Amino acid sequence: MSEGALQELVERSRRLGGDQSLVVYGGGNTSAKGHVTDRFGHRHRVMWVKGSGADMEHAGEADYPALYLDQLARLGGLEALDDDEVVELVDACKLVPSARRPSIETLLHALLPFTHVDHVHADAICALANHPQGDKAVREALGEGFAYVGWMRPGFALAKQVGELADRDGVVLARHGLVTWSDEAGACYRRTIDAVASAESYLDAMSSRPGPHAGRAAELTDDETTALLLALRGRLARKSRRVLRVDDRLRAVADRPDAEQVVESGVSSADHLLWLKPWSCRLDDPTDTAGARAAVDDYEARYTAYFERNGGVATAGAAMHDPLPRVLLVPGLGAVTTGVNEREARVRADVAYHTHSVAARMLDAFGPAEPMSEASIFEFDYWPQELYKLRLRPPAPAFAGSVFVVTGAASGIGREVARHLGRLGASLVVADLDGAGLETLAEQAVADGAPEPAPVVGDQTDEDVVAATVRTAVLRFGGLDGAVVNAGIGVTGALEVLTVAQFRHALDVNLTSAFLLTREAMRAMRRQGSGGSLVYVASKNAFGPGAGFGAYSVSKAGMVQLMRIAALEGGEHGIRANAVNPDAVFANSRLWSEELRAERAAAHGIDEEELEAFYARRNLLHRTVTGQDVAASVAFLLSEESSRTTGAVVAVDGGVASAFPR
């Protein structure tokens, strides 16, 4: 049973982790020392320390493995330990062998003879220390009670050096933040906060920042932003799909005349490399889409040369990371960041905001930064102890980074398709007339653990609404990889009694809307230049029409023909087009209204309650067709597994011989 030190540690850590100016996503380390009594009544001295990869803001007791403190202290008496030995020996000190792996900085905490230790990567501290006069600035800002240590990679040597400075109030580590300590949790927290406040005051006094409008670039219009995002995504997501996200917080940095110096300052804290790579990419003229692609090409060449220059696989022991930029600074816009979903892109934007704001503030106060050497950058970039954190992340789902539009998404087949694609990791724009239904779908997506979809409420027969649907995909997620053309209605009535208005309404909703989305989606995907997939939810009636269902059958047959034309015209641009032909999907369907059920039951001479069973009996497999069945086929046609398939119709009807595609 643990004593109060662990609860104090968790509470203090959450307070620190809740302030991104102190620590960002998984960074920083905190610890506490105390005693536990085991099941046999034996009392042990222990230290709880943050586990590798845990996030302080949301961490609980399970994220702070307990280690035998006496065993850790004995490790400090050794002459030297390499990283693998540190990991092995520290792991052996865990009270619970299956507990989370302790931080690589565990020994730094263990060798400080204080109950509570905090290590944060505070922005103000990094701005104070990451330049040639860092030692002097730390003394002037924080006083002689704080020591300064130049860049050292975390490990045994750094732990020993910090341990020898235990007579101080704390230590500032270049490129690695602030370490403070105390025997009382509140005092430790206050020492951290006070040191950061002192650094802030000093920086404000030193700052010679330019005026707020210096170097201000013209703000990009929506059309210019759309063109830029499509060009960038076509280049950035060609091999691996990625969501692109615009963040305007870095506008002030991106607009600076010396923004290139900011970028070349590198990351403010070494662990930011995990999120950002060694440098960001800066665009000179965001209205020049060819120039934007060329900037990405230059970045890729630079990163590849850096990897090869530093020994490549032979040194790193791992394959080269994706050499494309994760953050792009864009004058007039801010930053464009990438991720497998919007959340990851937002995390990168948060980290980039802090790391580049530190560099800009440091540049204004002290002049050019003192970047880490390339060898040090590479060593950390491919350090196995940091790469271990990446291995803790779950594997990305099949459609991670992919962006799709789904129309008619609030109910029936559309909703099932949207939920299925979301569970596979897709970022979605969902469109429907039913705004409340889209809100429910968004809630279901979040409950499923899927990315939250972007809703568009409106009539898909309206050109402006359809244009807004595709534009939302680009401005929210950076581009478009495919569309599920699903919006539709059922219109019944014999040809002799159908009105012109009814017939036109069926054509407008089922066919014209499909044409409009096809046109807008193909335009966007062609400009993006990385292909795409259009999937049309047609119907068994396209090949096997039913009497009294003429308007619907004609419109769905037209949709299949539209699909074939899209396949013919899109092929040279890598745009595929295929259709699925469902039949009798009743669950949660607005197509199968009470009126339509009654009409179809009467047409087949059966009672209305027998209708679903009738449709199941009439197909060759005698199986009920569900929305999930259709969703699985749609996902296949959107995926790379069908990358050699276009112009095809996949029947999802249980086998209706009269409707075999031909």
C-alpha positions as CSV (number, residue, x, y, z in Angstrom):
1,M,0.0,0.0,0.0
2,S,1.5,3.3,-1.0
3,E,1.8,6.4,1.2
4,G,0.6,9.9,0.3
5,A,3.7,10.7,-1.8
6,L,2.3,8.9,-4.9
7,Q,-1.1,10.8,-4.7
8,E,0.8,14.1,-4.3
9,L,3.0,13.2,-7.3
10,V,0.0,12.5,-9.6
11,E,-1.8,15.7,-8.6
12,R,1.3,17.8,-9.1
13,S,2.1,16.2,-12.4
14,R,-1.4,16.9,-13.7
15,R,-1.1,20.5,-12.7
16,L,2.2,20.8,-14.6
17,G,1.1,18.8,-17.5
18,G,-2.1,20.9,-17.9
19,D,0.1,23.9,-18.9
20,Q,1.6,23.5,-22.4
21,S,4.0,26.3,-21.8
22,L,5.7,23.9,-19.2
23,V,5.4,20.5,-21.0
24,V,3.8,19.2,-24.2
25,Y,2.4,15.8,-24.9
26,G,4.3,13.1,-23.2
27,G,7.3,15.3,-22.4
28,G,8.8,16.0,-19.0
29,N,9.3,13.8,-16.0
30,T,8.2,13.8,-12.4
31,S,8.9,11.6,-9.4
32,A,8.4,11.1,-5.7
33,K,10.0,8.9,-3.1
34,G,8.3,7.1,-0.3
35,H,7.6,3.7,1.2
36,V,5.3,0.8,0.5
37,T,4.5,-2.3,2.5
38,D,4.2,-5.5,0.6
39,R,1.7,-8.3,1.1
40,F,4.1,-10.0,3.5
41,G,4.3,-6.9,5.7
42,H,7.8,-5.8,4.6
43,R,8.4,-2.1,4.2
44,H,10.5,-0.9,1.2
45,R,11.9,2.5,0.2
46,V,10.6,3.2,-3.4
47,M,10.6,5.8,-6.0
48,W,7.6,6.4,-8.4
49,V,8.6,7.9,-11.7
50,K,6.7,8.7,-14.9
51,G,6.7,5.8,-17.3
52,S,8.1,6.2,-20.8
53,G,5.6,7.8,-23.1
54,A,3.0,8.7,-20.4
55,D,1.4,12.1,-20.6
56,M,1.6,14.1,-17.4
57,E,-1.7,15.9,-17.9
58,H,-3.8,12.7,-18.0
59,A,-1.5,10.2,-16.1
60,G,-2.8,8.2,-13.2
61,E,-1.0,6.1,-10.6
62,A,-0.5,3.2,-13.0
63,D,1.6,5.5,-15.2
64,Y,4.1,5.9,-12.3
65,P,5.8,2.5,-11.8
66,A,7.4,2.0,-8.4
67,L,11.1,1.0,-8.2
68,Y,13.2,-0.2,-5.3
69,L,15.1,3.0,-4.3
70,D,18.1,1.3,-2.6
71,Q,18.8,-0.8,-5.8
72,L,18.7,2.4,-7.9
73,A,21.0,4.2,-5.5
74,R,23.6,1.4,-5.9
75,L,23.6,2.0,-9.7
76,G,24.7,5.5,-9.1
77,G,28.0,4.2,-7.6
78,L,29.0,2.6,-10.9
79,E,31.6,4.2,-13.1
80,A,29.7,4.0,-16.4
81,L,26.6,2.5,-17.9
82,D,25.5,2.5,-21.5
83,D,21.8,3.1,-22.5
84,D,21.0,-0.6,-22.9
85,E,22.5,-1.4,-19.5
86,V,20.5,1.5,-17.9
87,V,17.3,0.2,-19.3
88,E,17.9,-3.4,-18.3
89,L,19.1,-2.5,-14.7
90,V,16.4,0.1,-14.1
91,D,13.7,-2.3,-15.4
92,A,15.0,-4.9,-12.9
93,C,14.3,-2.5,-10.0
94,K,10.5,-2.5,-10.6
95,L,8.4,-3.8,-7.8
96,V,5.9,-5.1,-10.4
97,P,7.7,-6.7,-13.3
98,S,4.8,-6.1,-15.7
99,A,4.5,-2.4,-14.8
100,R,5.2,0.3,-17.4
101,R,8.8,0.8,-18.5
102,P,10.3,3.7,-16.4
103,S,11.6,6.8,-18.0
104,I,15.1,6.7,-19.4
105,E,15.7,9.6,-16.9
106,T,14.9,7.5,-13.9
107,L,18.4,7.6,-12.5
108,L,18.5,11.4,-12.7
109,H,15.5,11.4,-10.3
110,A,16.9,8.6,-8.2
111,L,20.3,10.2,-7.6
112,L,18.8,13.5,-6.2
113,P,18.3,13.1,-2.5
114,F,14.9,14.7,-2.4
115,T,11.4,13.4,-2.0
116,H,10.0,15.2,-5.0
117,V,11.7,16.0,-8.4
118,D,10.1,17.9,-11.4
119,H,11.6,18.0,-14.9
120,V,9.7,20.3,-17.3
121,H,10.5,21.7,-20.7
122,A,9.2,25.2,-20.0
123,D,9.2,27.5,-23.0
124,A,10.7,30.4,-21.1
125,I,13.5,28.2,-19.7
126,C,14.4,26.9,-23.2
127,A,14.4,30.5,-24.6
128,L,16.7,31.4,-21.7
129,A,19.2,28.6,-22.3
130,N,19.3,27.6,-26.0
131,H,21.9,30.1,-27.2
132,P,25.6,30.9,-26.8
133,Q,25.1,33.0,-23.7
134,G,22.8,30.5,-22.0
135,D,25.0,30.1,-18.9
136,K,25.2,33.8,-18.3
137,A,21.4,34.3,-18.9
138,V,20.5,31.6,-16.5
139,R,22.7,33.2,-13.7
140,E,21.2,36.6,-14.4
141,A,17.6,35.4,-14.5
142,L,17.5,32.8,-11.8
143,G,20.5,33.6,-9.6
144,E,23.4,31.5,-8.5
145,G,21.1,28.9,-6.9
146,F,20.5,27.4,-10.4
147,A,23.2,25.6,-12.3
148,Y,23.4,25.4,-16.1
149,V,24.4,22.3,-18.0
150,G,25.0,22.3,-21.7
151,W,23.3,19.8,-24.0
152,M,23.8,16.2,-23.0
153,R,21.6,13.4,-24.2
154,P,19.6,11.9,-21.3
155,G,21.3,8.9,-19.7
156,F,23.8,7.8,-17.0
157,A,26.3,10.6,-17.5
158,L,23.7,13.3,-17.3
159,A,22.1,11.7,-14.2
160,K,25.5,11.7,-12.4
161,Q,26.2,15.3,-13.3
162,V,22.8,16.5,-12.1
163,G,23.2,14.5,-8.9
164,E,26.4,16.3,-8.2
165,L,24.5,19.6,-8.3
166,A,22.0,18.6,-5.5
167,D,23.3,21.5,-3.3
168,R,21.6,23.9,-5.8
169,D,18.0,24.9,-6.0
170,G,17.7,23.4,-9.5
171,V,19.4,22.9,-12.8
172,V,18.7,24.3,-16.3
173,L,19.5,21.8,-19.1
174,A,20.1,23.3,-22.5
175,R,17.6,21.9,-25.0
176,H,16.1,19.9,-22.2
177,G,14.4,22.2,-19.7
178,L,14.4,22.7,-16.0
179,V,14.9,20.3,-13.1
180,T,13.8,21.3,-9.6
181,W,13.5,19.4,-6.3
182,S,12.2,19.6,-2.7
183,D,11.2,17.3,0.1
184,E,7.7,18.8,0.0
185,A,5.4,18.5,-3.1
186,G,4.0,22.0,-3.0
187,A,7.4,23.5,-2.5
188,C,8.8,21.6,-5.5
189,Y,5.9,22.8,-7.7
190,R,6.3,26.4,-6.5
191,R,10.0,26.3,-7.2
192,T,9.3,25.2,-10.8
193,I,6.7,27.9,-11.3
194,D,8.8,30.7,-9.7
195,A,11.8,29.8,-11.8
196,V,9.7,29.9,-15.0
197,A,8.2,33.3,-13.9
198,S,11.7,34.7,-13.3
199,A,12.8,33.6,-16.8
200,E,9.7,35.2,-18.3
201,S,10.4,38.5,-16.6
202,Y,14.1,38.4,-17.7
203,L,13.1,37.6,-21.3
204,D,10.6,40.5,-21.4
205,A,13.3,42.9,-20.2
206,M,15.8,41.6,-22.8
207,S,13.4,41.5,-25.7
208,S,13.8,43.7,-28.7
209,R,11.0,42.1,-30.6
210,P,9.8,43.9,-33.8
211,G,6.5,45.6,-34.0
212,P,3.4,43.5,-34.4
213,H,3.1,44.3,-38.1
214,A,6.7,43.9,-39.1
215,G,7.0,41.6,-42.0
216,R,3.2,41.0,-42.1
217,A,2.3,39.0,-45.2
218,A,-1.0,39.3,-47.0
219,E,-3.6,36.9,-45.6
220,L,-4.4,34.0,-48.0
221,T,-7.9,33.8,-49.3
222,D,-9.9,30.5,-49.0
223,D,-9.3,29.9,-52.7
224,E,-5.6,30.4,-52.3
225,T,-5.6,28.2,-49.2
226,T,-7.5,25.5,-51.0
227,A,-5.1,25.5,-53.9
228,L,-2.1,25.3,-51.6
229,L,-3.5,22.5,-49.5
230,L,-4.3,20.4,-52.5
231,A,-0.9,20.9,-54.0
232,L,0.8,20.1,-50.7
233,R,-1.3,17.1,-49.9
234,G,-0.7,15.6,-53.3
235,R,3.0,15.8,-52.6
236,L,3.0,14.9,-48.8
237,A,0.4,12.1,-48.9
238,R,1.5,10.4,-52.1
239,K,3.0,7.3,-50.4
240,S,1.2,7.5,-47.1
241,R,-2.1,9.2,-46.6
242,R,-1.9,12.2,-44.2
243,V,-4.4,14.7,-42.9
244,L,-3.3,18.4,-43.3
245,R,-4.4,20.9,-40.8
246,V,-4.1,24.7,-40.8
247,D,-3.1,26.5,-37.6
248,D,-3.0,30.3,-37.5
249,R,-1.2,30.6,-34.1
250,L,2.2,30.6,-35.9
251,R,1.2,33.3,-38.3
252,A,3.3,35.8,-36.4
253,V,6.4,33.6,-36.8
254,A,5.7,32.6,-40.4
255,D,5.4,36.2,-41.4
256,R,8.7,37.3,-39.9
257,P,11.4,38.4,-42.3
258,D,13.8,36.2,-40.4
259,A,11.5,33.2,-40.3
260,E,14.2,31.1,-41.9
261,Q,16.5,31.8,-38.9
262,V,13.7,30.7,-36.6
263,V,13.4,27.4,-38.5
264,E,17.1,26.8,-38.5
265,S,17.2,27.2,-34.7
266,G,15.8,23.7,-34.6
267,V,13.5,22.4,-31.8
268,S,13.5,24.0,-28.4
269,S,13.5,20.7,-26.6
270,A,15.1,17.6,-28.0
271,D,12.1,15.4,-27.4
272,H,10.1,17.6,-29.8
273,L,12.0,15.8,-32.6
274,L,9.6,12.9,-32.1
275,W,6.8,15.1,-33.3
276,L,8.4,17.6,-35.6
277,K,11.7,16.2,-37.1
278,P,14.9,18.3,-36.9
279,W,13.5,21.2,-38.8
280,S,10.3,22.5,-40.2
281,C,9.8,23.5,-43.9
282,R,9.1,27.2,-44.8
283,L,7.4,28.3,-47.9
284,D,8.4,31.6,-49.5
285,D,5.4,32.3,-51.7
286,P,2.3,30.2,-50.7
287,T,0.4,31.3,-53.8
288,D,3.0,29.5,-56.0
289,T,1.8,25.9,-55.8
290,A,4.7,24.6,-58.0
291,G,7.1,26.3,-55.6
292,A,5.4,24.7,-52.6
293,R,5.9,21.2,-54.1
294,A,9.5,22.1,-54.9
295,A,10.0,23.2,-51.2
296,V,8.8,19.7,-50.1
297,D,11.2,18.1,-52.6
298,D,14.1,20.1,-51.3
299,Y,13.2,19.2,-47.7
300,E,13.0,15.5,-48.6
301,A,16.5,15.7,-50.3
302,R,17.9,17.6,-47.3
303,Y,16.6,15.0,-44.8
304,T,17.8,12.1,-46.9
305,A,21.3,13.6,-47.2
306,Y,21.4,14.2,-43.5
307,F,20.5,10.6,-42.8
308,E,23.1,9.3,-45.2
309,R,25.8,11.7,-44.1
310,N,25.5,10.5,-40.5
311,G,25.9,6.8,-41.3
312,G,22.3,5.9,-42.1
313,V,21.1,2.5,-41.1
314,A,24.6,1.4,-40.0
315,T,24.5,4.0,-37.2
316,A,20.9,4.3,-36.5
317,G,20.0,0.7,-36.5
318,A,16.7,1.6,-38.1
319,A,15.3,2.5,-41.4
320,M,15.1,6.1,-42.3
321,H,12.1,8.0,-41.0
322,D,9.6,9.4,-43.5
323,P,11.8,12.2,-45.0
324,L,8.9,14.5,-45.7
325,P,8.2,17.6,-43.5
326,R,5.6,17.4,-40.7
327,V,5.3,21.1,-40.2
328,L,5.3,23.8,-42.9
329,L,5.4,27.5,-42.0
330,V,3.3,29.5,-44.4
331,P,3.4,33.3,-44.7
332,G,-0.2,34.7,-44.6
333,L,-1.5,31.5,-43.1
334,G,0.5,30.2,-40.2
335,A,1.4,26.6,-40.1
336,V,0.3,23.5,-42.0
337,T,0.8,20.3,-40.0
338,T,0.3,16.6,-40.9
339,G,-1.0,13.6,-39.0
340,V,-2.8,10.3,-39.5
341,N,-5.9,12.2,-38.2
342,E,-6.9,15.7,-37.2
343,R,-5.9,15.1,-33.6
344,E,-2.3,14.1,-34.4
345,A,-2.0,17.1,-36.7
346,R,-3.2,19.3,-33.9
347,V,-0.7,17.8,-31.5
348,R,2.1,18.6,-34.0
349,A,0.7,22.2,-34.3
350,D,0.8,22.6,-30.5
351,V,4.4,21.3,-30.3
352,A,5.4,23.5,-33.3
353,Y,3.8,26.6,-31.8
354,H,5.9,26.2,-28.6
355,T,9.1,25.2,-30.2
356,H,9.1,28.0,-32.9
357,S,7.8,30.6,-30.5
358,V,10.7,29.8,-28.2
359,A,13.1,30.3,-31.1
360,A,11.5,33.6,-32.1
361,R,11.6,34.9,-28.6
362,M,15.2,33.8,-28.1
363,L,16.2,35.4,-31.4
364,D,14.6,38.7,-30.3
365,A,16.3,38.7,-26.9
366,F,19.7,37.2,-27.6
367,G,20.3,36.9,-31.3
368,P,20.8,33.7,-33.3
369,A,20.4,30.4,-31.4
370,E,23.1,27.8,-30.8
371,P,21.6,24.8,-32.6
372,M,22.5,21.3,-31.6
373,S,25.2,19.8,-33.7
374,E,24.0,17.6,-36.6
375,A,25.6,14.6,-35.0
376,S,23.7,15.3,-31.8
377,I,20.5,15.8,-33.6
378,F,20.9,12.5,-35.5
379,E,21.9,10.6,-32.4
380,F,18.6,11.8,-30.7
381,D,16.5,11.5,-33.8
382,Y,17.4,7.7,-34.0
383,W,18.0,7.1,-30.3
384,P,16.4,3.7,-29.5
385,Q,15.1,5.0,-26.1
386,E,13.0,7.7,-27.8
387,L,12.0,5.4,-30.7
388,Y,10.6,3.0,-28.0
389,K,7.9,5.6,-27.3
390,L,6.8,5.3,-31.0
391,R,6.4,1.6,-30.6
392,L,4.0,2.1,-27.7
393,R,1.5,3.7,-30.1
394,P,-1.1,1.3,-31.5
395,P,-0.8,0.5,-35.2
396,A,-2.6,2.9,-37.4
397,P,-5.9,1.6,-38.8
398,A,-6.4,0.9,-42.5
399,F,-7.7,4.3,-43.5
400,A,-5.7,6.5,-41.2
401,G,-4.8,9.7,-43.0
402,S,-7.5,9.2,-45.7
403,V,-10.2,11.8,-46.3
404,F,-13.6,10.8,-47.7
405,V,-17.0,12.5,-48.3
406,V,-20.1,10.5,-47.5
407,T,-23.5,11.9,-48.5
408,G,-26.8,10.8,-47.1
409,A,-24.9,10.0,-44.0
410,A,-27.5,10.7,-41.3
411,S,-29.4,7.4,-41.6
412,G,-29.5,4.0,-43.3
413,I,-26.7,2.8,-45.5
414,G,-24.9,6.2,-45.4
415,R,-24.7,6.1,-41.6
416,E,-23.4,2.5,-41.6
417,V,-20.8,3.4,-44.2
418,A,-19.7,6.5,-42.3
419,R,-19.4,4.6,-39.0
420,H,-17.5,1.7,-40.7
421,L,-15.0,4.1,-42.5
422,G,-14.5,6.0,-39.2
423,R,-13.7,2.9,-37.3
424,L,-11.1,2.2,-40.0
425,G,-9.5,5.5,-39.2
426,A,-10.9,7.7,-42.0
427,S,-11.4,11.4,-41.6
428,L,-14.8,12.1,-43.0
429,V,-17.0,14.9,-44.3
430,V,-20.6,13.7,-43.7
431,A,-23.4,15.5,-45.6
432,D,-27.2,15.3,-45.2
433,L,-30.3,17.4,-44.9
434,D,-30.7,16.1,-41.4
435,G,-28.5,18.2,-39.1
436,A,-29.6,16.4,-35.9
437,G,-28.9,13.0,-37.5
438,L,-25.4,14.2,-38.3
439,E,-24.9,15.3,-34.7
440,T,-25.9,11.9,-33.6
441,L,-23.5,10.3,-36.1
442,A,-20.6,12.5,-34.8
443,E,-21.4,11.4,-31.2
444,Q,-21.3,7.7,-32.3
445,A,-18.0,8.3,-34.1
446,V,-16.4,9.7,-31.0
447,A,-17.8,6.8,-29.0
448,D,-16.4,4.4,-31.6
449,G,-12.9,5.9,-31.1
450,A,-13.0,7.3,-34.7
451,P,-12.0,10.8,-35.8
452,E,-14.8,13.3,-35.4
453,P,-16.4,13.9,-38.8
454,A,-17.0,17.3,-40.3
455,P,-20.7,17.9,-41.0
456,V,-22.3,19.7,-43.9
457,V,-26.0,20.3,-43.6
458,G,-27.7,21.0,-46.9
459,D,-29.3,19.8,-50.1
460,Q,-26.9,17.9,-52.3
461,T,-28.9,18.9,-55.4
462,D,-27.7,22.5,-54.7
463,E,-24.4,23.3,-56.5
464,D,-23.2,25.6,-53.8
465,V,-23.9,23.0,-51.1
466,V,-21.9,20.4,-53.0
467,A,-19.1,22.8,-53.6
468,A,-19.0,23.6,-49.9
469,T,-19.0,19.8,-49.1
470,V,-15.8,19.3,-51.1
471,R,-14.3,22.6,-49.9
472,T,-14.9,21.5,-46.3
473,A,-12.8,18.3,-46.9
474,V,-9.9,20.4,-48.2
475,L,-10.0,23.2,-45.6
476,R,-10.6,20.9,-42.7
477,F,-8.5,17.9,-43.6
478,G,-6.2,19.1,-46.4
479,G,-7.6,17.2,-49.4
480,L,-9.8,14.4,-50.7
481,D,-9.2,10.7,-51.4
482,G,-12.6,9.6,-52.2
483,A,-16.4,10.1,-52.1
484,V,-19.3,7.8,-51.3
485,V,-22.2,9.0,-53.5
486,N,-25.1,7.8,-51.4
487,A,-27.7,10.6,-51.1
488,G,-31.0,9.3,-52.4
489,I,-34.8,8.9,-52.1
490,G,-37.3,6.3,-53.1
491,V,-40.1,7.5,-55.4
492,T,-42.9,5.0,-56.3
493,G,-45.7,5.0,-58.7
494,A,-46.6,3.5,-62.1
495,L,-45.4,5.4,-65.1
496,E,-49.0,6.4,-66.0
497,V,-49.6,8.1,-62.7
498,L,-46.2,9.6,-62.0
499,T,-46.1,13.4,-62.1
500,V,-43.3,15.3,-63.9
501,A,-42.5,16.8,-60.5
502,Q,-42.1,13.4,-58.9
503,F,-40.0,12.1,-61.8
504,R,-37.7,15.2,-61.8
505,H,-37.4,15.0,-58.0
506,A,-36.1,11.4,-58.2
507,L,-33.6,12.4,-60.9
508,D,-32.5,15.5,-59.0
509,V,-31.9,13.7,-55.7
510,N,-30.6,10.4,-57.0
511,L,-28.7,11.4,-60.1
512,T,-28.1,15.2,-60.4
513,S,-26.7,15.3,-56.9
514,A,-24.4,12.4,-57.9
515,F,-23.3,14.3,-60.9
516,L,-22.5,17.4,-58.9
517,L,-20.5,15.5,-56.3
518,T,-18.7,13.7,-59.1
519,R,-17.7,16.9,-60.8
520,E,-16.5,18.7,-57.6
521,A,-14.7,15.6,-56.3
522,M,-12.9,15.0,-59.6
523,R,-11.8,18.6,-59.8
524,A,-10.3,18.5,-56.4
525,M,-8.6,15.1,-56.8
526,R,-7.2,16.1,-60.2
527,R,-5.7,19.2,-58.7
528,Q,-4.3,17.2,-55.8
529,G,-2.6,14.9,-58.2
530,S,-2.7,11.7,-56.2
531,G,-5.7,9.9,-57.6
532,G,-8.8,8.9,-55.6
533,S,-11.8,6.6,-55.6
534,L,-15.5,7.4,-56.2
535,V,-18.0,4.8,-55.0
536,Y,-21.7,5.1,-56.0
537,V,-24.4,3.5,-53.9
538,A,-26.7,2.5,-56.8
539,S,-29.3,-0.3,-56.5
540,K,-30.2,-3.8,-57.7
541,N,-32.9,-1.8,-59.6
542,A,-30.3,-0.4,-61.9
543,F,-30.2,-3.9,-63.6
544,G,-33.4,-5.5,-62.3
545,P,-36.1,-2.7,-62.2
546,G,-39.4,-3.2,-60.5
547,A,-42.8,-2.3,-61.8
548,G,-44.2,0.8,-59.9
549,F,-40.6,1.8,-59.1
550,G,-39.8,3.4,-62.4
551,A,-38.4,6.8,-61.4
552,Y,-36.1,5.3,-58.8
553,S,-34.9,2.5,-61.2
554,V,-34.2,5.0,-64.0
555,S,-32.3,7.3,-61.7
556,K,-30.2,4.4,-60.3
557,A,-29.5,3.1,-63.8
558,G,-28.3,6.6,-64.7
559,M,-26.0,6.6,-61.7
560,V,-24.3,3.4,-62.9
561,Q,-23.8,5.0,-66.3
562,L,-22.5,8.2,-64.6
563,M,-20.0,5.9,-62.7
564,R,-18.8,4.4,-66.0
565,I,-18.2,7.8,-67.5
566,A,-16.3,8.9,-64.4
567,A,-14.1,5.8,-64.7
568,L,-13.4,6.6,-68.4
569,E,-12.6,10.3,-67.7
570,G,-10.8,9.8,-64.4
571,G,-8.5,7.0,-65.3
572,E,-5.7,9.1,-66.6
573,H,-5.6,11.0,-63.3
574,G,-5.6,7.9,-61.2
575,I,-9.3,8.4,-60.2
576,R,-11.3,5.2,-60.0
577,A,-15.0,4.9,-60.1
578,N,-17.1,1.9,-59.1
579,A,-20.6,1.1,-57.8
580,V,-22.3,-1.1,-55.3
581,N,-25.8,-2.4,-55.9
582,P,-27.6,-3.1,-52.6
583,D,-31.1,-4.5,-52.3
584,A,-33.6,-4.3,-49.5
585,V,-31.5,-2.8,-46.8
586,F,-34.2,-1.9,-44.2
587,A,-32.4,-1.1,-41.0
588,N,-32.5,2.6,-40.0
589,S,-33.4,3.5,-43.6
590,R,-35.5,6.5,-44.6
591,L,-35.7,5.1,-48.1
592,W,-38.0,2.4,-46.8
593,S,-40.6,4.7,-45.5
594,E,-43.9,3.3,-44.2
595,E,-45.5,4.4,-47.5
596,L,-42.9,2.6,-49.6
597,R,-43.1,-0.6,-47.5
598,A,-46.9,-0.7,-47.9
599,E,-46.6,-0.1,-51.7
600,R,-43.9,-2.7,-52.2
601,A,-45.8,-5.3,-50.1
602,A,-48.9,-4.7,-52.2
603,A,-47.0,-5.0,-55.4
604,H,-45.7,-8.4,-54.3
605,G,-49.0,-9.5,-52.9
606,I,-47.7,-10.0,-49.3
607,D,-48.4,-8.6,-45.9
608,E,-46.3,-5.6,-45.0
609,E,-44.7,-7.4,-42.0
610,E,-43.5,-10.1,-44.3
611,L,-41.6,-7.8,-46.6
612,E,-38.1,-8.1,-45.2
613,A,-38.4,-11.9,-45.1
614,F,-39.7,-11.9,-48.7
615,Y,-36.7,-10.1,-50.0
616,A,-34.4,-12.4,-48.1
617,R,-36.2,-15.5,-49.6
618,R,-36.0,-14.3,-53.1
619,N,-32.2,-13.9,-53.3
620,L,-30.0,-16.9,-54.1
621,L,-28.3,-16.9,-50.7
622,H,-31.5,-16.5,-48.8
623,R,-29.8,-13.9,-46.6
624,T,-30.9,-10.5,-45.3
625,V,-28.7,-7.7,-46.6
626,T,-27.5,-5.1,-44.0
627,G,-26.0,-1.7,-44.1
628,Q,-22.8,-3.2,-42.7
629,D,-22.6,-5.6,-45.7
630,V,-22.8,-2.6,-48.0
631,A,-20.2,-0.7,-45.9
632,A,-17.7,-3.5,-46.2
633,S,-17.9,-3.5,-50.0
634,V,-17.7,0.3,-50.1
635,A,-14.5,0.2,-47.9
636,F,-13.0,-2.4,-50.3
637,L,-13.6,-0.2,-53.3
638,L,-12.1,2.8,-51.5
639,S,-9.0,0.9,-50.5
640,E,-5.8,0.1,-52.2
641,E,-6.9,-3.5,-52.3
642,S,-9.1,-2.6,-55.2
643,S,-6.5,-0.3,-56.8
644,R,-6.7,-2.1,-60.1
645,T,-10.5,-2.0,-60.2
646,T,-12.5,0.8,-62.0
647,G,-15.8,0.9,-63.9
648,A,-17.1,-2.2,-61.9
649,V,-20.4,-2.9,-60.2
650,V,-20.4,-5.0,-57.0
651,A,-23.8,-6.6,-56.2
652,V,-24.6,-6.6,-52.5
653,D,-28.0,-8.1,-52.9
654,G,-27.7,-11.7,-51.7
655,G,-27.8,-12.8,-55.4
656,V,-30.7,-11.6,-57.5
657,A,-30.3,-13.3,-60.8
658,S,-32.4,-10.9,-62.8
659,A,-30.1,-8.1,-61.6
660,F,-26.8,-9.6,-62.3
661,P,-24.5,-6.7,-63.5
662,R,-24.0,-6.8,-67.3
